[in-house]
Amino acid sequence: MKRLPTLIVSALAALALNATPAVAHSLSEDTDALPTMTGQPAGQVLMASRQGNGHVIEAFGDLAHADHIVVLVPGVGWNAATLLDESEATRRHPAVQARGILAEATKLDPHTRTAVVVWLDYDAPSTVDLDAAESTRAIKGAPRLAAFVNGKARHADVSVVCHSYGAVVCAHAAPIMNARDIVAVGSPGMDVSTVGQLHARGRVWAGTAPDDPISMVPHTTIGGLGHGADPTDPGFGARRLPTGTSQGHNGYFTPGTLSLLNISRIALGLVDEVGDR
């Protein structure tokens, strides 16, 4: 299937998810403007491997002494080479997103030590294709995510922020992961019908911006394709993450957005301050 032209594969994946090919294409394309936070602070590569498509874990901030650690799990389109290359990075780039969280958390509380880790120790689907419609890659990566988080949770409060397909990875890690909070943004689903079925050890939050095209993808599972219920549906039972208008699928970590503010509040444990402004 991977040998088929990209648009055909995207169309098949979109059909599997009951979405239009245009929606699938918009989710996988990077058309965002250049950011203002590329390069600083520099990332510290904790792990890099040629395994699979290339795995990498990169930290921003003083991880060794952090009181609060955010683990950011990216979704479709990333591997070690693309993540470590910031030469043409946009706000879709996980390193840019990590710096956005770190800057906002530092702004909220300059006296609390915070670090953000981009965790890509799994084979993310390369685009919106049948791999993205299935959960195989998420299931394989979930034990490694849990092991990493559990190691850091011995010394700090850890929240895990899961973007897009990354939310599927987080869902399968949830029962064995000592995260204080799991935050799913722009999620295609978490392979369950209710938050209780995750058996998560911490709080679970979910938010999707009204202008995110993923909201046009009906949340369902058909023949092993698709990722189940919408985590933002009140019936799912997750805590509501107000996002405001976060400028599409890739804008949740953009400075000045309500989504970034609320994600940073959760990272600092300021859960009573999470709200619509």
PyMOL commands that set and color helices and strands:
alter all, ss='L'
color gray80, all
select helices_A, chain A and resi 6-16+21-28+63-65+80-84+94-108+130-133+136-152+166-176+195-198+213-216+258-267+271-273
alter helices_A, ss='H'
color red, helices_A
select strands_A, chain A and resi 44-49+55-60+68-73+114-120+157-163+181-185+203-207+239-240
alter strands_A, ss='S'
color yellow, strands_A
deselect
rebuild
show_as cartoon
